[in-house]
Structures are given as structure tokens and as C-alpha cells.
Amino acid sequence: MNTVLSALPILLLIWAMIKRNAVPSHIALPVVAALVAFIQLVFFQADFVLLIANVIAGALSVLTPISIVAGAILLNRVMFFSDAEAVLSRWLKSISSNKVAQLMIIGWAFAFMIEGASGFGTPAAIAAPILVGLGFPAIPVAIFTLAMNTVPVSFGAVGSPIWFGLSGLGLSEIQLMEVAKSTALLNSFAALLVPFIALSFVVEWRDIRQNALFVLFSILSCTLPYVLFAQWNYEFPSLIGGAVGLAISVFLAKKGVGLCHDKNEVVPNKTMKASEVIKVFLPFILLIVILIVTRIPQLGIKALLNDVSAFFTWSIGSSEFAVSQSLVLSLSNILGTGVSWQYKSLYVPALVPFLIVALLCIPLFRMSGEQVARSFRSTAERLRLPMLSLIGALIMVNLMMQGGNQAPMLLLAQAFAGVLGDSWGYAAALLGALGSFFSGSATVSNLTFGGIQLSIAEKVGLPVSLILALQSAGAAMGNMVCINNIIAVSTILGVSNKEGFIIKRTIIPLGAYALVAGLFSVVSLNL
């Protein structure tokens, strides 16, 4: 009975958002969060004070995704109103006017590299508006970028899903490297299929077939260095793979390798000045450089930005609000329950680097006061309803995790494992995807379900490294159906009330990814 009750809110949410007259996410998510609270109180006899504390923590947690989205939108609006986006579009068209080439360069290789540096949904936030600026329609672009932002996610944000997401499992360095190797290999196989499906949401299959060789070269230019680097390091496979792949993809597109040349295709007849290209790319170069130097532990800046040494504290009843020397905001022991919240102002990719880069763009592109004002106004106008959606989503996640071993989300995981037994390897990736569906983070999915996956593997005698690799890859593939990510990309592109429509489309590449994961498990277990 408890398992059925645990599944009910999820099923209701999915139904509400994909039915013919879909319920907007800013209504559906808060209503489902309220339903989870009701189920927790009435059927699970949850502690009321603890439930309220989780609601408060969930509502405050919206600051992380909404600030990232706000920063990405602001940079996009600055690029748009300054006409830098138009210059960028002209440069891409000068490389190749082939639509498939443009989609692979920005939506695959460029996003691959950004994921390696940042994570947090940043790749889709940056790539999607560039593609829309090139003339591609917004909703197909949203679906495309969500599906593409999966393969590099396992090693996103300088490998956080691996080294941090699996940090509490007591694995040796050798075991962790085994997980990384298997994860990279599995994802590289999925990469041979998912990009082709993703492209089909934006262009016709005829165009994909005609340019299939270029697509394959672009895929391999990212995944080969990605897999090779993962043989000895789990921090930089996506970053290195994306950088190498981007350079190779641009070179191949410029030479027309693997591309179909349509006789009606408009051939670029003007070479752009190098200074003009460098100027328009400077914001993105700054973004990448700042993200890299703030994510690599060895440089020391990451530790500074995450320093929690108190600058000042303020007691609020039994709770304590604190601001650290690096502006980490925290509220601990909420309502005396032990529930806490934290926001790393300088580490979350919002103020640094998005706001800083957006402000630097003002003098760089010599923007007028009116252009700057329009950029900020346009940003603010897009955030109101998505904030309600995200608050509902994050409260729902917190409540689904309340209850220790009897938490609704863990009951669902245990039910799946109980049904499949020693066949668990065939579906292990789906549990990772479930974690990302709720949390919007592969790292959080690994933190949440890594222990369960380890326990199941040991209980039924399956290889631990394989099951954790399936968890990690599943957490990556779940990004494409994650409510938070869908809301974020839709908001940046100015798309509203299409979350259910997008989920119904991204479930297709998700299914393909899951099939590859299942086959990988079968082959690995029988070798």
C-alpha cells in the first residue's frame, strides 16, 4: 500500500502534464507537492514540524536554479539586444550554412564542453538561445538541447557526479576508476544513437541521413577522447572531450567533410574579420575560463568560494542563519529539526560567471542605457511563473525524501529492486534516471540512490562497478526528462506551458538510452 501511495503523486504529475489539455507546471507542481504533504501526514504519519521544515528548505532551494536561469537569460538578452547574437549567427553561417552542422557544433560539441566545466544545466541554457538565434524554432531546440545534454553529464562540473556523488560509498580509488571507465564506455555507445534521435526533433530524417557521416564524425570527435581520458581520470573527460570535439567539428564543417551540399544552399560569400569573431566569442571564452578555474580544486579558488567560515550569524528561534566569508548563505536546524539549507552565492554559476560576464558585455558591446534596461526587464518578465514551478518541484522532492528508510522515493526504489532481483542490472539505469527526474542533478541522483544500488549489487551478487556505472549513466540520461531542466530551458527561450509536450518527446531518446544501458548490462554480465 505504501508503495502505491508513493507512486501516486508521480503518476498524477506525469498524467497532468502530458494529457491533451495539459496543466501548466506552475499549477501542477505545487498541487502535487501539496498531495505529497497530505500523503506524508495522513498515511505515513510524518512529523508535522519536520514536514514544514522540509517545505521551507525546498522553497529556499529555488534560489539555486532560478539564479542560474536568471543569469543565463540576462547574458542571452544582453547578447540579443547588443546585436552580438546576430554576429555570432553570421559567423556560424560562414563556417557552414548546413543546419545539421550548426546543430552538432553548438548543441553537441560546444554544449559537451560547457557541461564538462559547469554542469547545473548550464549547457542547454547557453546553447539553446544561440540555436534559436540561428533561426531554429524554440520548442524543437528545447527538446534537442535537453536530449543532447546527457552523455557528458556523468563527468559534468569537473566530474562531480562521480567523485562527489559516489563519495559516501566507501569505494577505493581503483573502484571509482572502474566505475568511471564503465560509465564512459556505456555513454559513448548511447552517443551513437541519441544525437540522431535528438536531431530528428529539429530537422527532417532526410537531412540527417544525407549528413550522417558528419554527425558520426562529430560524435566520435567528442566521445573518443572522452573515453580515453576516463581511463585514468574522472574529472576532465567531458571537458577535454568537448574541447577536442568542438575544434574537430568546426574544422570538418568548414571543409564540408561528411556534409551534403544542397544546390539551393546559400554559400557564405563574406569572410568575417577575426577581431569581430573574437569579440563576439569573448563572453563565452570568459565563461569557460571562469568556470574552469573555479571548479578545479588544485587551483585553490574552489575552496575559497565554498568557504563556510562564518562572517556573521543570526539566531531565529531554534534556527540559525549564517553568512560565510565567501557569501555562502545558510539556514541550519530549521524549526529545530536538523533540516538545513545552503546557497553558495559565488560558486553557483549565477553571479559568477553569468552576471559578471553579462555586465562586462555592456562596455564590450557599447550598449546604450536603453539596451541595458531592456535586457534586465526582459529577464525579470520571464522568471515569475517558472519560480512557482520550481518551488513546487523542490518542495515535492524534499517531501518525497522525508522518512528515512520509509521515504516514498526509497520505497519506490526498493519495490523496483524486489521485483527484478538478480535481473536488476537490466533496469538499474532507470533508478538513476528517476533520481535526476526529481532532483535535476546527476550528482544528487548518485548521492540519493548510489547506496541503494551498492546494496542491491552486493545482495544479489552483481558487479558493483557495473551497477554504479549504470546508476551514473542513468542519472545522466534522466536529465532530459527532468522537470527542473525543462522549466529552465523553456524559460530561457520564452516558451510557456509546454513542459508536458516536451516530456512526451524527450521520453523517446530516454527509452533509446535505457535500451543501450540494458544491452550494455547484458553484454557485460556475460563476458
KAPEVEN-V242768 format. One record per residue. N is the residue number from 1. RES is the residue in one small letter. PHI is phi in radians with two decimals (* if undefined). PSI is psi in radians with two decimals (none if undefined). OMEGA is omega in degrees with one decimal (* if undefined). Layout:
# KAPEVEN-V242768
n=<N;N>
res=<RES;RES>
phi=<PHI;PHI>
psi=<PSI;PSI>
omega=<OMEGA;OMEGA>
This chain:
# KAPEVEN-V242768
n=<1;2;3;4;5;6;7;8;9;10;11;12;13;14;15;16;17;18;19;20;21;22;23;24;25;26;27;28;29;30;31;32;33;34;35;36;37;38;39;40;41;42;43;44;45;46;47;48;49;50;51;52;53;54;55;56;57;58;59;60;61;62;63;64;65;66;67;68;69;70;71;72;73;74;75;76;77;78;79;80;81;82;83;84;85;86;87;88;89;90;91;92;93;94;95;96;97;98;99;100;101;102;103;104;105;106;107;108;109;110;111;112;113;114;115;116;117;118;119;120;121;122;123;124;125;126;127;128;129;130;131;132;133;134;135;136;137;138;139;140;141;142;143;144;145;146;147;148;149;150;151;152;153;154;155;156;157;158;159;160;161;162;163;164;165;166;167;168;169;170;171;172;173;174;175;176;177;178;179;180;181;182;183;184;185;186;187;188;189;190;191;192;193;194;195;196;197;198;199;200;201;202;203;204;205;206;207;208;209;210;211;212;213;214;215;216;217;218;219;220;221;222;223;224;225;226;227;228;229;230;231;232;233;234;235;236;237;238;239;240;241;242;243;244;245;246;247;248;249;250;251;252;253;254;255;256;257;258;259;260;261;262;263;264;265;266;267;268;269;270;271;272;273;274;275;276;277;278;279;280;281;282;283;284;285;286;287;288;289;290;291;292;293;294;295;296;297;298;299;300;301;302;303;304;305;306;307;308;309;310;311;312;313;314;315;316;317;318;319;320;321;322;323;324;325;326;327;328;329;330;331;332;333;334;335;336;337;338;339;340;341;342;343;344;345;346;347;348;349;350;351;352;353;354;355;356;357;358;359;360;361;362;363;364;365;366;367;368;369;370;371;372;373;374;375;376;377;378;379;380;381;382;383;384;385;386;387;388;389;390;391;392;393;394;395;396;397;398;399;400;401;402;403;404;405;406;407;408;409;410;411;412;413;414;415;416;417;418;419;420;421;422;423;424;425;426;427;428;429;430;431;432;433;434;435;436;437;438;439;440;441;442;443;444;445;446;447;448;449;450;451;452;453;454;455;456;457;458;459;460;461;462;463;464;465;466;467;468;469;470;471;472;473;474;475;476;477;478;479;480;481;482;483;484;485;486;487;488;489;490;491;492;493;494;495;496;497;498;499;500;501;502;503;504;505;506;507;508;509;510;511;512;513;514;515;516;517;518;519;520;521;522;523;524;525;526;527>
res=<m;n;t;v;l;s;a;l;p;i;l;l;l;i;w;a;m;i;k;r;n;a;v;p;s;h;i;a;l;p;v;v;a;a;l;v;a;f;i;q;l;v;f;f;q;a;d;f;v;l;l;i;a;n;v;i;a;g;a;l;s;v;l;t;p;i;s;i;v;a;g;a;i;l;l;n;r;v;m;f;f;s;d;a;e;a;v;l;s;r;w;l;k;s;i;s;s;n;k;v;a;q;l;m;i;i;g;w;a;f;a;f;m;i;e;g;a;s;g;f;g;t;p;a;a;i;a;a;p;i;l;v;g;l;g;f;p;a;i;p;v;a;i;f;t;l;a;m;n;t;v;p;v;s;f;g;a;v;g;s;p;i;w;f;g;l;s;g;l;g;l;s;e;i;q;l;m;e;v;a;k;s;t;a;l;l;n;s;f;a;a;l;l;v;p;f;i;a;l;s;f;v;v;e;w;r;d;i;r;q;n;a;l;f;v;l;f;s;i;l;s;c;t;l;p;y;v;l;f;a;q;w;n;y;e;f;p;s;l;i;g;g;a;v;g;l;a;i;s;v;f;l;a;k;k;g;v;g;l;c;h;d;k;n;e;v;v;p;n;k;t;m;k;a;s;e;v;i;k;v;f;l;p;f;i;l;l;i;v;i;l;i;v;t;r;i;p;q;l;g;i;k;a;l;l;n;d;v;s;a;f;f;t;w;s;i;g;s;s;e;f;a;v;s;q;s;l;v;l;s;l;s;n;i;l;g;t;g;v;s;w;q;y;k;s;l;y;v;p;a;l;v;p;f;l;i;v;a;l;l;c;i;p;l;f;r;m;s;g;e;q;v;a;r;s;f;r;s;t;a;e;r;l;r;l;p;m;l;s;l;i;g;a;l;i;m;v;n;l;m;m;q;g;g;n;q;a;p;m;l;l;l;a;q;a;f;a;g;v;l;g;d;s;w;g;y;a;a;a;l;l;g;a;l;g;s;f;f;s;g;s;a;t;v;s;n;l;t;f;g;g;i;q;l;s;i;a;e;k;v;g;l;p;v;s;l;i;l;a;l;q;s;a;g;a;a;m;g;n;m;v;c;i;n;n;i;i;a;v;s;t;i;l;g;v;s;n;k;e;g;f;i;i;k;r;t;i;i;p;l;g;a;y;a;l;v;a;g;l;f;s;v;v;s;l;n;l>
phi=<*;-1.09;-1.17;-1.09;-1.11;-1.16;-1.39;-0.96;-1.06;-1.15;-1.10;-1.11;-1.09;-1.08;-1.06;-1.10;-1.61;-1.99;-1.19;-0.92;-1.71;-1.08;-1.41;-1.01;-1.10;-1.27;-1.83;-1.07;-1.18;-1.09;-1.15;-1.16;-1.05;-1.13;-1.13;-1.06;-1.07;-1.09;-1.09;-1.06;-1.30;-1.46;-1.77;-1.74;0.86;-1.17;-1.18;-1.10;-1.12;-1.11;-1.08;-1.10;-1.09;-1.19;-1.11;-1.08;-1.09;-1.12;-1.12;-1.20;-1.13;-1.11;-1.04;-1.14;-1.17;-1.23;-1.26;-1.13;-1.08;-1.06;-1.11;-1.15;-1.11;-1.04;-1.09;-1.09;-1.17;-1.11;-1.10;-1.26;-1.26;-1.55;1.26;-1.16;-1.11;-1.14;-1.13;-1.06;-1.09;-1.12;-1.13;-1.06;-1.21;-1.30;-1.26;-2.90;-1.56;-1.23;-1.12;-1.11;-1.09;-1.08;-1.14;-1.26;-1.13;-1.52;-1.35;-1.89;-1.19;-1.11;-1.14;-1.01;-1.18;-1.09;-1.05;-1.08;-1.52;-2.15;1.32;1.02;1.37;-1.07;-0.98;-1.14;-1.11;-1.56;-1.23;-1.01;-1.15;-1.11;-1.16;-1.11;-1.10;-1.40;1.89;-1.34;-1.19;-1.09;-1.15;-1.01;-1.13;-1.03;-1.10;-1.04;-1.20;-1.14;-1.16;-1.24;-1.45;-2.31;-0.94;-1.37;-1.11;-1.03;-2.09;-1.25;0.86;0.96;1.37;-0.95;-1.04;-1.54;-1.28;-1.78;-1.09;-1.89;-1.19;-1.56;-1.67;1.23;-1.37;-1.32;-1.06;-1.13;-1.11;-1.11;-1.17;-1.10;-1.07;-1.09;-1.08;-1.16;-1.09;-1.07;-1.14;-1.05;-1.09;-1.18;-1.19;-1.09;-1.15;-1.32;-2.09;-1.06;-1.02;-1.13;-1.16;-1.06;-1.08;-1.15;-1.38;-2.00;-2.20;-1.29;-1.04;-1.02;-1.15;-1.15;-1.09;-1.18;-2.02;-1.05;-1.14;-1.11;-1.01;-1.11;-1.08;-1.13;-1.06;-1.17;-1.13;-1.63;-1.35;-1.13;-1.14;-1.06;-1.20;-1.09;-1.18;-1.22;-1.23;-2.43;-2.65;-1.99;-1.76;-2.00;-0.97;-1.25;-1.12;-1.18;-1.03;-1.17;-1.12;-1.13;-1.10;-1.12;-1.07;-1.19;-1.09;-1.13;-1.07;-1.12;-1.14;-1.07;-1.51;1.33;-1.21;1.36;-1.83;-1.44;-1.76;-1.31;-1.13;-1.61;-1.19;-1.39;-1.52;-1.01;-2.02;-2.39;-1.50;-1.40;-1.16;-1.04;-1.11;-1.19;-1.18;-1.06;-1.08;-1.30;-1.55;-0.98;-1.03;-1.28;-1.11;-1.07;-0.98;-1.14;-1.08;-1.11;-1.08;-1.15;-1.20;-1.62;-1.93;-1.49;-0.99;-1.10;-1.38;1.54;-1.24;-1.01;-1.11;-1.11;-1.26;-1.84;-1.11;-1.80;-1.05;-1.12;-1.61;-2.70;-2.26;-2.51;-1.39;-2.15;1.12;-1.52;-1.68;-2.38;-1.70;-2.39;-2.14;-1.53;-1.15;-1.78;1.08;-1.38;-1.59;-2.56;-2.23;-1.88;0.92;-1.05;0.96;1.29;-1.72;1.61;-1.23;-2.37;-2.44;-2.59;-2.36;-1.59;-0.98;-1.69;-1.74;-1.03;-1.25;-2.22;-1.07;-2.06;-1.84;-1.03;-1.13;-1.03;-1.14;-1.07;-1.20;-1.17;-1.19;-1.06;-1.29;-1.03;-1.74;0.88;-1.32;-1.39;-1.03;-1.17;-1.11;-1.13;-1.08;-1.11;-1.10;-1.23;-1.11;-1.08;-1.12;-1.09;-1.10;-1.54;-1.73;-1.07;-1.20;-1.02;-1.11;-1.11;-1.07;-1.19;-1.05;-1.05;-1.12;-1.28;-1.14;-1.02;-1.06;-1.03;-1.28;-1.18;-1.64;-1.36;2.15;1.07;-1.22;-1.79;-1.11;-0.90;-1.18;-1.26;-1.10;-1.10;-1.08;-1.13;-1.13;-1.03;-1.11;-1.12;-1.26;-1.57;1.00;-1.34;-1.63;-1.01;-1.00;-1.22;-2.19;-1.00;-1.10;-1.17;-1.17;-1.07;-1.13;-1.06;-1.08;-1.25;-0.97;-1.39;-1.56;1.38;-2.49;-1.16;-1.10;-1.16;-1.04;-1.15;-1.09;-1.32;-1.90;-1.02;-1.11;-1.13;-1.07;-1.10;-1.11;-1.11;-1.02;-1.21;-1.20;-1.76;1.38;-1.70;-1.07;-1.07;-1.09;-1.17;-1.13;-1.25;-1.17;-1.12;-1.05;-1.14;-1.18;-1.10;-1.08;-1.20;-1.21;-1.17;-1.00;-1.31;-1.98;-1.17;-1.00;-1.03;-1.16;-1.12;-1.09;-1.09;-1.13;-1.07;-1.13;-1.08;-1.57;1.30;-1.69;-2.21;1.02;-2.11;-1.06;-1.11;-1.03;-1.17;-1.05;-1.08;-1.50;-1.24;-1.15;-1.20;-1.14;-1.06;-1.07;-1.13;-1.07;-1.11;-1.12;-1.08;-1.08;-1.09;-1.14;-1.07;-1.12;-1.04;-1.12;-1.11;-1.30;-1.89;-1.37>
psi=<-0.77;-0.61;-0.71;-0.80;-0.61;-0.64;-0.41;-0.86;-0.65;-0.82;-0.71;-0.74;-0.82;-0.80;-0.79;-0.58;-0.26;-0.06;2.95;-0.96;1.38;2.51;2.27;2.56;-0.52;-0.15;-0.84;-0.79;-0.82;-0.63;-0.76;-0.64;-0.71;-0.66;-0.74;-0.73;-0.74;-0.81;-0.73;-0.76;-0.77;-0.75;-0.54;0.01;0.79;2.61;2.16;-0.76;-0.72;-0.69;-0.79;-0.67;-0.70;-0.60;-0.79;-0.81;-0.69;-0.75;-0.71;-0.53;-0.28;-0.34;-0.60;-1.05;-0.64;-0.56;-0.63;-0.80;-0.76;-0.76;-0.74;-0.73;-0.77;-0.79;-0.73;-0.75;-0.66;-0.78;-0.63;-0.91;-0.33;-0.06;0.15;-0.58;-0.66;-0.68;-0.73;-0.73;-0.72;-0.67;-0.81;-0.68;-0.47;-0.46;-0.86;2.36;0.04;2.16;-0.69;-0.72;-0.77;-0.73;-0.72;-0.65;-0.85;-0.85;-0.39;-1.22;-0.84;-0.79;-0.60;-0.81;-0.75;-0.70;-0.71;-0.54;-0.61;-0.97;-2.59;0.36;0.10;-0.70;-0.86;-0.62;-0.55;-0.79;-0.71;-0.89;-0.51;-0.77;-0.68;-0.66;-0.43;-0.11;0.01;2.52;2.53;-0.86;-0.84;-0.64;-0.72;-0.81;-0.80;-0.87;-0.58;-0.77;-0.65;-0.56;1.09;-0.98;-0.79;-0.15;-0.58;-0.45;0.46;2.85;0.88;0.79;0.27;-0.73;-0.47;-1.09;-0.47;-0.74;-0.54;0.27;-0.44;0.16;-0.06;0.48;2.55;2.91;-0.64;-0.76;-0.71;-0.68;-0.62;-0.72;-0.78;-0.76;-0.82;-0.67;-0.83;-0.73;-0.79;-0.84;-0.62;-0.58;-0.74;-0.55;-0.35;-0.18;-0.83;-0.79;-0.62;-0.72;-0.74;-0.73;-0.56;-0.28;-0.26;-0.66;2.94;2.65;-0.55;-0.75;-0.66;-0.78;-0.73;-0.43;0.34;-0.60;-0.75;-0.75;-0.79;-0.76;-0.73;-0.72;-0.90;-0.54;-0.40;-0.79;-0.53;-0.90;-0.52;-0.86;-0.74;-0.76;-0.57;-0.16;-0.36;0.00;2.42;0.26;-0.62;0.12;-0.78;-0.71;-0.85;-0.79;-0.74;-0.73;-0.80;-0.79;-0.67;-0.80;-0.78;-0.72;-0.73;-0.76;-0.81;-0.70;-0.72;-0.65;-0.17;0.33;2.15;0.09;2.49;2.29;1.80;2.31;-0.39;-0.01;2.39;2.01;2.20;2.28;0.17;2.19;2.25;2.63;2.45;-0.69;-0.62;-0.72;-0.80;-0.71;-0.77;-0.44;-0.21;-0.74;-0.69;-0.62;-0.77;-0.75;-0.88;-0.78;-0.81;-0.74;-0.74;-0.86;-0.39;-0.07;-0.33;1.97;-0.63;-0.38;-0.29;-0.31;-0.62;-0.77;-0.68;-0.74;-0.33;0.16;2.14;0.22;2.17;2.31;-0.82;2.73;2.73;2.07;2.25;1.58;-2.19;-0.10;2.86;2.15;2.34;2.59;2.18;3.06;-0.40;0.39;0.58;2.07;2.37;2.57;1.92;2.72;0.88;2.16;0.46;0.32;-0.24;-0.18;2.43;2.90;2.59;2.48;2.06;1.60;-0.66;-0.18;-0.69;2.27;1.23;-1.35;-0.80;1.99;-0.18;-0.92;-0.75;-0.84;-0.70;-0.72;-0.64;-0.47;-0.43;-0.93;-0.56;-0.76;0.16;0.93;2.51;2.89;-0.66;-0.70;-0.72;-0.79;-0.74;-0.63;-0.80;-0.69;-0.79;-0.66;-0.85;-0.67;-0.47;-0.11;-0.31;-1.04;-0.70;-0.55;-0.71;-0.73;-0.82;-0.64;-0.81;-0.75;-0.78;-0.60;-0.75;-0.78;-0.83;-0.72;-0.58;-0.40;-0.11;2.37;0.14;-2.26;-0.26;0.26;2.45;-0.72;-0.67;-0.56;-0.69;-0.77;-0.79;-0.62;-0.75;-0.82;-0.69;-0.62;-0.70;-0.49;-2.25;0.03;0.22;-0.57;-0.49;-0.38;0.08;-0.62;-0.52;-0.53;-0.71;-0.71;-0.66;-0.72;-0.73;-0.60;-0.74;-0.86;-0.44;0.23;2.22;-0.61;-0.80;-0.67;-0.77;-0.70;-0.69;-0.81;-0.09;-0.75;-0.71;-0.78;-0.72;-0.76;-0.75;-0.78;-0.80;-0.62;-0.74;0.04;0.57;2.67;2.18;-0.78;-0.66;-0.83;-0.68;-0.53;-0.70;-0.69;-0.82;-0.76;-0.66;-0.70;-0.62;-0.80;-0.45;-0.29;-0.55;-0.29;0.09;2.22;-0.80;-0.79;-0.68;-0.76;-0.75;-0.88;-0.73;-0.71;-0.78;-0.61;-0.02;0.43;2.33;2.59;0.58;0.25;-0.78;-0.73;-0.75;-0.75;-0.72;-0.47;-0.76;-0.28;-0.39;-0.98;-0.49;-0.78;-0.71;-0.74;-0.78;-0.64;-0.75;-0.75;-0.75;-0.77;-0.67;-0.70;-0.79;-0.85;-0.77;-0.68;-0.30;0.09;none>
omega=<-179.5;179.1;177.7;178.9;179.0;-178.0;-173.8;-179.8;-179.6;180.0;178.8;-179.9;-179.3;179.4;-176.6;-173.9;-179.4;179.1;-172.5;175.6;-172.3;175.9;179.4;-175.9;-178.5;172.4;-174.7;-174.8;175.7;179.2;179.3;175.8;177.3;177.9;177.8;178.5;179.2;180.0;179.2;-176.4;-172.2;-172.8;-179.7;-179.0;-179.2;175.8;-173.8;-178.6;177.7;178.5;178.8;178.3;177.7;175.6;179.3;-179.8;178.6;179.6;179.2;-177.9;-180.0;-178.7;-179.3;-177.9;-175.4;178.8;176.5;179.3;179.9;179.2;179.7;178.6;-178.9;178.8;178.7;-179.7;177.1;178.6;-178.4;-175.0;177.6;-177.3;176.7;179.2;178.3;177.8;178.6;178.4;179.0;178.9;-180.0;178.7;177.1;174.1;177.1;175.6;177.9;-175.6;-179.8;178.7;179.3;-179.9;-178.6;-179.9;-175.9;-173.2;-179.5;-171.6;-179.7;179.2;177.1;-179.0;-179.7;178.1;179.7;-178.9;-168.1;-169.3;177.3;-178.7;-177.4;-176.8;179.3;-179.6;-179.8;-174.2;-174.4;-179.9;176.3;-179.2;176.4;177.0;177.1;177.6;177.6;-178.6;-169.4;-174.6;175.0;178.1;178.1;179.5;-178.8;-176.7;176.6;179.9;-179.1;-176.3;-178.9;-175.6;-178.2;-171.1;-178.6;178.2;179.3;179.5;179.4;172.7;-176.6;-179.7;179.8;-171.1;177.7;-176.9;-179.7;-172.7;-175.5;-174.3;178.7;-179.6;173.6;178.0;178.8;178.4;-180.0;177.5;176.5;176.9;-178.8;-179.7;-179.1;179.0;-179.7;-179.3;178.8;-179.0;-179.4;175.5;177.9;-178.9;177.9;-176.2;-171.8;-179.9;178.4;177.9;-179.6;179.6;-176.4;177.0;-175.5;-179.0;-179.4;177.5;177.7;179.0;180.0;179.6;-177.8;-178.0;-174.1;-178.2;177.5;179.2;-179.7;178.8;-179.5;177.7;-176.2;-180.0;175.6;-170.4;179.3;175.8;177.2;179.5;-179.5;-178.8;-178.9;178.2;-178.3;-179.3;179.4;178.0;-169.6;-178.6;-177.8;-179.3;179.7;179.5;179.7;-179.5;178.5;-178.8;178.9;-179.9;-178.9;-179.3;178.5;179.8;-179.2;179.7;179.3;-179.6;179.4;-177.7;177.4;-177.7;176.3;-179.7;179.6;-179.5;178.4;-178.3;178.8;-179.0;178.8;-176.5;-178.8;176.7;-178.3;177.8;-179.6;-179.0;179.5;179.5;-179.8;-178.9;-177.1;178.4;-176.8;177.2;-179.3;175.9;177.4;177.9;-176.2;-179.5;-179.8;179.4;-178.5;-175.8;178.8;-178.5;-178.3;-175.5;-174.0;-178.7;175.8;-177.5;179.1;179.6;179.0;-178.1;179.9;-178.5;-178.0;176.2;-171.3;171.2;167.8;179.9;-179.5;179.9;177.8;-174.5;178.7;-179.2;178.0;176.1;-177.7;172.3;-177.2;179.8;176.6;177.4;169.8;179.1;179.6;173.7;-174.7;177.4;-176.6;-178.5;177.7;-173.8;-174.3;175.5;-178.6;178.1;-179.3;175.8;-178.0;-170.2;-174.9;-179.0;174.6;-175.1;178.8;174.9;175.4;10.2;-168.0;-176.8;179.8;-178.7;178.9;179.3;177.5;179.2;-176.9;175.6;-178.7;-178.6;177.3;-178.2;176.3;177.7;179.9;178.2;178.7;-179.6;179.2;178.7;-179.3;178.9;-179.4;178.2;-177.8;-177.7;-174.9;-168.7;-169.9;-177.4;175.6;178.5;177.4;179.2;-176.9;176.2;178.1;-178.3;-175.5;174.3;178.4;179.7;-179.6;-178.1;177.3;-179.6;-178.3;175.8;178.6;-179.4;178.6;177.5;-178.1;-177.8;179.5;175.8;177.6;-179.8;-179.6;178.8;177.1;-177.7;-179.3;-179.2;-171.9;178.1;-176.6;172.3;-174.0;-177.4;-178.3;-175.3;-176.0;-178.6;-178.5;176.5;175.1;178.3;178.1;178.6;178.8;177.7;-179.4;-168.1;-176.7;-176.1;175.8;178.1;179.6;176.7;178.4;177.0;-175.3;-171.3;179.4;179.6;178.3;179.5;179.2;-179.4;-180.0;-179.4;-178.5;-176.9;-175.6;174.2;177.4;180.0;-177.0;-177.4;179.1;-177.6;178.6;174.1;176.8;175.6;-177.5;178.1;177.5;177.5;178.0;-176.8;178.9;179.1;-174.1;177.8;-178.9;-178.9;-177.9;-178.7;179.3;177.9;-177.6;-178.7;179.5;-179.7;-179.6;-178.7;179.6;179.1;-179.0;174.5;179.0;-176.4;179.5;177.7;-178.9;179.4;-179.8;178.1;-176.8;177.4;179.9;176.5;175.0;178.1;178.5;179.0;-179.3;177.7;177.3;179.7;178.5;178.5;177.7;178.5;-179.6;-177.9;-177.6;-177.8;-177.2;178.6;*>
